[in-house]
Amino acid sequence: MCAAEPPVAEGDEPVRGPVGPSGLLDVLGVASVVLDTEGRIVLWSPQAEELFGYSAQDALGEYAARIMVHEQYLDLVVKLFADVMETGEGWAGAFPIRRKDGSTRLVEFRNMRLLDDEGDVYALGLCADQTTVRQVERDVALSTRTIAQAPIGLAVLDTELRYVSVNEALTQLNGISAEDHLGRTPRELLPDVDADAIEGALREVLRTGDPLINQRIVGRTPADPDREHFWSISLYRLEDTTGTVLGVAGMVVDITEQHQAAVEAETARRRLALIADASARIGTTLELDRTARELADVAVPELADVAAVDLLEAVVEGRRSSLGPAESAVIRALAVRAAHDTEALDAADQPGQVARYGADRLVTECVRTASPVLVTHVEEKDLPRIARSPEAAVQLGRAGVHSYLAVPLIARGEVLGALDLKRTRNPLPFSEDDLLLARELAARAAVQIDNARWYQNARDTALTLQRSLLPSHPPVTGGLEVASRYQPAGASAEVGGDWFDVIPLEGDKTALVVGDVMGSGIDAATTMGRLRTATHTLASLDLEPTRLLEHLDKITEGLDHSIATCVYAIHDPRLRQCRIANAGHLPPVRLRPGHAPELLELPTGVPLGVGGVPFSTTTIDLEPGDRLVFYTDGLVETRQHPLDERLAALLELLDGPDRPLEEVCDLLLRTLHRPENADDVALLIARVLTPG
């Protein structure tokens, strides 16, 4: 453990106690020699013994000139000694001496006359090896000039943490003169810097002796009171050669520019990462709502505490929109996201909600001008222009919204809506850099949103066409109870060309049709409509299934090389038979009471549109209670499972108690149709009724 720190005299203050020795004299090795008036040695210090090589026993009583002086300079030294003793004026100089071992050494001398209390006169000689003296002088000069000329701030503080020395660089960093530093502590000089951290570090270094390297502190000094600076400080304990603690030396470097550059580099890295993240996460599907949610998720919390994605209602409906200066904006909320629970969520329009924003609202200004709107510091008067209602403005105020940014969503030259951003907990206001990042995100997302919008519009159109072309049949017809379903493909794919039909024929007969036009979208739906119309026309001619498929095959060949699969069956209740022809379609399932469900063994045939291959008809018996299940491949086909496995699953589901047909339809769709399946489904089930 270190000894208790000795009190120190400061300036003109009285010494408050004993002071520890300095190590400088020990470094110099100053020798003391006292001579009488005749030049004999009467006192001989241990340092003299070391310097001249003579012990006290050898030296005491001997003439100093014989022991201490090189014979070459004997006369000169004797004369100088006589002058000192006669005049009382001291003498200083350096000349060689001859050591006891015969070697020579250049020694610095300080000679002066002494007078004791009895009036006797003596001579005191102080001697030191000149090489050592010169080395100490060089070290002091080097240290002094290094400290004075160093480009970094240097300071020495005593054990009471008061400045005792500072260089010019530190005075410039602090904006305080060297004189004003001395005797004062960092806390007294720099109140706008973290004094607790600085003093804590200084005391820790004093206590342990462990250096502190590159600790970062922040604050303001009189040199630049209006700007926050960052400094790196390094501290180490000062001790003399005896281990006495003298204080703490500190080095200070202003790293404000480096810190700012590092912050900017980190900000740029994070922004690039966010943009890369946005590219990967936004637009993973063609679902409009999901794409909007993905944009909001990316923006929170990196860019904002609360993010909302809103589209103009006209844009959602597929129309172009342009707003006049006094015109309100009708906006549909697609997504809202918050980094934490906040009342700002309650103030936001919920997804799916349509609201009218007046011409004075900031989001209206954003979509009308196609330009960002930035309110760096939101004041109370700004809230009514941000919120959808006075009540919502109050909620935003309570939530602590202090900065606001809206950027337009623009794709292919059309304003779609806006990305609305708010900050509540993040204390920093939106900056110009944030604005650039938000615009980049909005630009990337807008294209994805526009793609999803057009896809959804096209899909809705195709689905509307598809549904309009599908039949609305009675539940009972021609001795059959019939149930059907049409399930569009998942939202990630377009509507297909699946269809079914129930066509009453003469003689209580009924035609049952299920088909699938290859392809998707409006073209497939249109082709399906044409084939369905042709099937109705041909069925009215009471053609055999094979003949009807032959005609459909020729018609399909003329429809821009379209291809379709189809099963066509005619049920005759009087004969209790069903005649079926297949054009490349999956086989129907027959269910008979007391028997396991079975896939009908039909000649598969080739799809419609291939041409040149004859079709064949298969006749099966159908008794009251028997059921036929027709379906398209979207019900059973997946990318993960073999078709045989999926057909077996279909048969297993059907191998159960006799349920209502509507319930069976729901069961099959619920169990077999996968949400991610990129194909639609047509399903038709018919049960033979008991006559009468």
N, C-alpha and C positions, 0 to 999 in steps of 0.2 A: 504494500500500500504506500501511497505517496504521503510524505509528511504534510502537516498542516501548512497551508499557503502563508508565507510571511507577509506582513503588512509592508506597503511600499510607500515611499514619499513621492508626492506628485507636485511638481512645480515648486511654489513657495510654501506649500503645506508642510507642517512639522512632520518629522518622522514618527510614525505611530508604533514603532517597536524595532527590534533588531532586524537587520536586513541580511539575507543570505549572501555568501561570497560570490563574486563574479569569477567565471572561469578564464577570463582573458589573461590575467596575470600568470595563471598556470600554463596557458598556451605559450606565452612569451618566455616563461622560465626566467624571470628577472632575478638576478643575483645581487645580494647586498654585501658590501664590504666597507668597514670603518677603519680609518688610518689615524694614527696620532700625528703630532706635528713633525715627527722625524720620518714619517712615511712607513712606519711599521704597522702591520696588520693587527688590530685588536679585536675585530669581530669578523666572522667568516660564515656566511649562510650555507645551508645545504645546497642551494642552487649554484652558489659560487664553486662549491666542491665539484658539482656536476659539470659546470661550464669550463673550469680551468684544469680539472683533473687532480687537484691537490686536496687532501683531506684537511679538516680544521687543525688537526695535530701538526700537519706539515706546514700550514700557512701561518698560524697565529704566532706573532712575535717576529716574523720575517719581514724584510723589506718588500713592499708590494712590487716595486719595480723589478726585483729579481724574479718574482713568481708570475706576475701578471702581464709583464710587458715583453714584447719581442725585442731582442737586443738591438735590432736595427733602429728602433724608435725610442731607445732608452733616454737619450738626452732630451728629446722633445717632450716626452711625457713628464720627466722630472721638472722641466721648466713650467709646464702647464700646471702641475701640482703646486709648485711654489707660488704661481700667480693666484691660484684659487685661495691658498692659505693666506696670502698677503692681502689681497683685495677683497675677498669675500664674495666675488662674483663667480657664479657657476660656469661650468664649461661642458660642452657636449660635442661628441664627435665619434668617429669610428676608426679603429686601426687594428692591425693584426696583433694577436697575442700568441705566445708560445705555451702550449699545454705541457703538462708534466711528461706526457708520452712522446714529446718532441714534435707533435703535429701543430700546425698553425690554424687559426680560425679568426675570421673577421668579427669583431665585437663592437656593439654600440655602447657608449659610455655616457653617463650623466654624473658629473661631479659637482659637489657643493660643500661649503664649509658649515660645520656644526659647532654649537656652543652649548656646553652643559651648564648645570646650575652652580658650579663652582668656578665658572669662567674659563674652563679649559677648552681648547680648540681641537676639533677633530675634522677629518674629511670623510664624507659619505660618497661612496661610489655605487651607482646602480648600473648593472651590466646585463646585456642580453645579446644572444647570438644574432648577428645582423641578418643572416639568411632567414631565420624565423621571423624577425621583425618585418622584413620585406614581404614575406609571404602573407603575414597578417595584414599588412598595408594593402597588398594587392587584393586580398579577399574582401577587405572592407570597401575598397574602391570599386571592385567589381560588383559587390552587392548593392552599394549605393547607386551606381550608375544603372545597374540592371533594373532596380526598383524605380528609379526616376524615369527611365526611358521605355519601360515595358509598355506595350500597347494594351495590356489588360490591367484591370484595377487590382491594386495590391494594398493590403492594409495589415497592420499589426495592432492587436488589441491586448490590453493587460488582463490580469486575472479577474478584474471587475468588469470586463467587457467594455472598457473605454478605449477609444482610439488613441494610440500613441504615435502612430506613423501611418501616412497614406501617400500614395504617389499621385502624380498629375492625372493619370488616366482615371483613377477613381474619383477625383474631384470633378472631372468632366462628366462621368457617368451619373454622379449624384447631384451635380449642379450646386455643390457646396465647396467653399474654399478649404484648403488644408488646415488653416488656423481654426476654422469653425468646427472641424472634425475633432481636434485634439481635446481629450478630456470628456468627450460625450459618447453616449452609447448609440447603437443603431436605432433603438426604439425612440430615442430623443430626436435623432436627426431625420429619420425616415418613417413618419407615422403612417404613410400610405403603402407601406410594404409590410408583408406578414412578419411582424416583429416577433411573435411567439415562435414561429418556425425557426427564425434566424437565431434567436437567443437560445432556444432549445438545442439547436445543432452546436452552437458555440460551447455551451456548458457540457454537452456530451463529449465533445472532443477534449475539453479541458479535463474532464473526469477520467476518461478511459485512455486517452492518448491515441485512440484509433483515428486515422484520417477520415475525412468525409470528402468524397469525390463526386463532383458534378451533380449536386442537388439543385433542382429547379425551383426557383421562387418567382413570384409575379407581383407586380405592383406599379406604383408611379413615384417618380422622384421630382424634385424641383427642376431638374434638367429638362424634363418633358412632362409637365403636370397633367396635360390633357390626353395623354396616350398611355395605354397599359404596355409595360415592357416585361420581357422574360429574361431572367439571368440564370447563369449556371455558376454556382459557388463551390469552391473547394477549400477545405479547412484542414490545418494540421497544427498540432501543439508545438510550441517553441520551448526548448530546454537548453540550458547552458551545458558546458562540459561536465559539470558535477551532477547533472540531472535535475537541477532546480527548474521548476516550471515558471517560465517568464510570461506566458500568455498564449495567444492564438494568432497564427498568420492566416490570412485569407486571400484568395484569388477570385475575382469577379469578372465574368465575361458576359456581355450583352448578346443574347442569342435570339432576340426578337425576330430578326429576319429569317434565321434558320427555323425558328419555331413556326413562323407564318408559312414558310415554304413547306415545312413538313405537314402542317395542317392542310394547306392547299393540295399537296400531293395525296394525302390520305382522303381528302374530300373528293378529289378527282378519281381516285381508285374506287371509292365507294359508289360514286356516280356511275362509273363504267360498269361496276358489278351490278348496280341496280338496273341499268339499261340491258345488260346481258341477261339478267334475271327476267326482265320484262319480255325480252325476245323469246325466252324459253317458256314462260308461264302464260302469256297472253295469246289467246287464239288457239288453244289446244283443241277446241271443237268449233262447230259452226252454230252453236247455240248463242243467241244474242244476249240473254240474261247472264249466262255463265261467262261470256267474254267480258261483259261489264264488271262482273264480280272479280274476275282475275285482274283487271286494271286496278280496281279499288284495293285489292289485297296487296298488290305490288307497291302502291303509293303509301301504305300504312305499314309500319310506323316510320320508315326511312325518310319520307318526305313530309308527311302530315300526321297529325293525331286523328283527324277525321277526314275521310274522303268520300265523295259521292259522284256517281256517274249518271248524268241526265241526258236524255235525248229529246229533241223536239218531237212532239206528237205527230206532226205531219211527216217527219222523216221515218218514224216507226211505221206509219201507214203506207210508206212508199212514195210519198209526194215530196217535191222540192219545196223549200220554205224560205221566204225572204221577209224580213220584218221592216216596217217603216219606223221612223223616229219616235212616233207616239204609240206604237203598237205593242200590245202585250205578247208574251211568249207562253205558249201552251207546252208544258214540259212533262215528260213521263220519266219518273225516277226508275232507274234500272238496278242500281246497286248503291249501298251505303255501308261503310266500314269504319270502325273506330278502334284505336289501339288499346282502349280501356273503357270501362263503364263511364259514361258521361251523359249529361242532360242534353248535350248537343245532338245525340242520336234521336232523342224524342223530338227535337226541333226540326230534324231532317224529314224530307218526304220519304216515305217507305217504298220499297221496290214495288212497282206496278201502279203506284199512285200517280194520278195526273193532276197537275196544279197549274194555275194561271199566274204568271209573274208579271207585274206591271212594268211599264216602260222604264220606270226609275230604278228597277232592281238591277244589281250588278251582274247577275247571271244573264239577264236579258240584254244588257249592254255588251256582254261578252259574245253571245251568239249573234247579236245584230251586227256588230262591228267586225266579227271574226278576229278579235284581238284580245290578248290577256287583260285581266283586270287585277291589279295588285294593290292591296291596302296593307302597307307594311305594319302600321300600328293602328289597330282597330279601336276607335273611340265609340262611346255610347251612341253618338249620332249616326254612326255607320251601320249599326246593327239592323235597323229597319230596312236598309237597302240590301242586306245580305239574306235576311230571313224571309220566309214565305208569308208570315203574318206577324202582327204585333206580339202575340203570345209567344211565337217562336223566337222573336227578337229578345224577349225577356229571358227565355231559356238559354239562348246563346250567351247572353251576358252572365248568367249564373254559372254557366259551364266554363267561363274564363277564356272565351275566344278572343285572342289578342292580335292575331294576324290572319289575313285572308288572301286567297289566290284562286282565281278561276281562269282556266285556259280552254280555248275552243277545241273541239274535236272536229278536225277537218280532213276529209278524204275525197280525193278526186275533185277538188275545188268546191266541195259542198260542205257547209257547216252542218254537222250532225247534232251537236249538242255541246256539253261542257263537262270538264273535269273540275269539280269543286273541292277545294282544299282548305282546311282550317287547322290552326295550332292552338292548343290549350295548355298542355303540360310542358311541351317543348318551349323553353324560355326564349329561344332565338326567333326573331321575326323572319318572315320569308325574305330572301335576298334575291338579287338579280341572278345569281347562280342557281338558286332554287327555281326561279322562273324558267331559265333555260332548260333545266332538267325536266320540269313539268311539261314544257312544250315538246321535248323529245319523247317523253312517255306518251303524251296525248297523240302525237303524230303517228307513232308506231301502233298504238292501240286503235286509233280511228280507222285505219285500213282494215284491221281485223273486225272491228265492230261493223264497218260498212259491208264487208264480206258476209258476216253473219246476218246482217239486216236483209241484204238482197237474197241470200239463200233462204232465209225464213219466209220472205215474201213469195219467192218462187215455190217453195215447198207448200206454203199455205194455198197458193193458187192451184198447184197440182193436186193437193189433197181435196180442195173444194171440187175440182173437176172430177177427181176419182170418186168421191162420195156421190156426186151428182149422177154419175154413170152407173153406180151400183143399184141393184133392184131393191124395191121395197115390197117384199112378197108377203102374202098372208101366211099365218102359222100352219094352216091346214089346206092342202090342195091335192086333188086327184088321188085320194087314198093315202096320202103321206102327211105326217107331221114334220115340219121343217124348221130348223133353227140355223142361224148363220152369224158370222162375225167378220168384220174387216179391221185389222190392226195395222196402222201405219208403221213404217220403219222407225227406228230410233231417230232422235233429233239430229244425230251426227250424220245421217244419210238422207238422200232424197226419197220422195215417195216413189213407189214402184208401179208396176202395171198389173198387179194381181186383181182377179175379179172372180165373182161367182154369179150364177143365175139360176132361177127357178121359173121354168116356162110351161104354163098349162097348154096341153095339146088336146086334140079331139079324142073322144072315147075315154075321157077321164085319165088319159095318160099324162105323164109329167116328164119334162126334160130337165135334167140336173147337170149343171155345167160348172167346172172350176178351171181357171186358166191363169197363166203367168206370162206376161210379156217381158222378155229380157230387156234389161236397161232400167232407167229410172227417170224421174222428173216428168215434165209436161209431155214430152214426146212419147214416153211409155204410156202415160195415162190416156193420151189421145189415141194411140194405136189400140189400147185396150177398148176404148169406147167404140172404135170402128169395128173391131172384131165382135164385140158384144151385140152391136146393131145387126151385123151380118148373121150372127148366130140366131138371133130372134127371127130374122127374115127367112133363113133356111129352115129353121125348126118348124115354121108355120106350113112348110111344104110337106111335112111328115116324112122327111128323108131318113133313111137308115143312118145310124151313127157313122159308119165308114164313109158314106157318100157326103155327109155333112162335113166331116173333117177334110175330105178331098177338096171341097169348095173353099173351106176356110184356108187351106194350104195355098191355093192359088191366090186368094185375096191377100194373104200375108206376104207372098212373094212380091206383090206390087206395092207394098207399103215401105218403100225405102229400105229394102233388105231387112225388115224386122223379122224376129224369130220369137215364137211363143210356144209354150207347152199347154196342153189342154186335155181334160177328160170330159167326154160327152156321154151321158147315160139317159136312156129312156125307160121309165118305169111303167109297166102295164099291170094295173091291179087285177084285171080280169084273168090274165094268164099267170099272175103271180110270178112275173119274171122281170128281169132288168137286163137290157142289152147295152153293153158298154164298149166304147172304143177309146183308145189312148194314143195321144200324140206326144210322146216323150215325157209324160208327166209321171209323178210318183203314184204308186197304186193306191186305190181307196182301201179302206178297212171295212170288213163285214163283221157285224156282231150278231150272233144268233143265240137265243136263250139256250142255256145248257152247254154251249160250246165256247172255247177260247176265242178271243178276237183273232182275225186272220187278215193278212194282206192278200188281196185278190191277185191271183196269178193271171195277169193280162199281158198280151204282147205289148211291149213298151212302145213300139213305133218310133217315129222320128218327130222332132218338133215341127210345128207349122212354119212354113217359110223355107224349109230345106228343099222340098219338091222331089218328085220322081220316085217316091217310095210308097207303096200301097199301105193302107191301114186295114185292120181287121176288127171284127166285132166279136165279143164274148158274151154269151148269155148265161146268166146265173139265176137261180131260183131265190125268191124272196117271200117268206111267209110273214103273216102278221106278227109284229113284235121285233122282226129283224131290223137292223139299222145299218146304214151306209155312212161312212165318214170320208168326206172329200177335203183335201187340204192342199196348200201350196208349200214349197220347200222352206219358206221362211219360218214355218212352225218347227221344223225338226233339224234343219242343217245349222251347224256351227263350225267354227274353225278349229275348235279344240277336241271334237269328238268324231269318231267314224259315223257314217250315216247309218250303218246297220245297228250300231249301239243306240242311236237316237230313235230309230224306228221301233226297236225293242222297248224303249221307254214309253213310246206312244201306246203300244199294245198293252203294256203293263198298266198304264193309267186307265185304259178302257176296260180292262179285265176286272170289273168290280160290280157292285150292285147297280141295278137299273136306276139311273137318275133321270130327272127331267133334262131334256135336250139343252135348254138354255144353261143349266148348271154345268153340263158336260162341256159346253163351249168355253165357259169361263174357266173351268178347271184346266183344260188343255192350254189355253193361252197363258194362264197364270203360272203354270208349272213348266211348260216347255219353251215358251217364247222368251228369249233372253233380251234384256233391255238394250244391250250393246249390239244386238243383231242388226246388221245393215240391210235388212230385207223386210218387206211387209208381208202380211199373212192374210190369206182368204181361207175361211173355214165354213164348211157346209155339212150339216148332219141331217139325215132323213130317217124317219121311223115308219115302217109299214103299219097302217092301222087295220083293225079288224073290220071287215065289210059290214055295212048296215049301221 
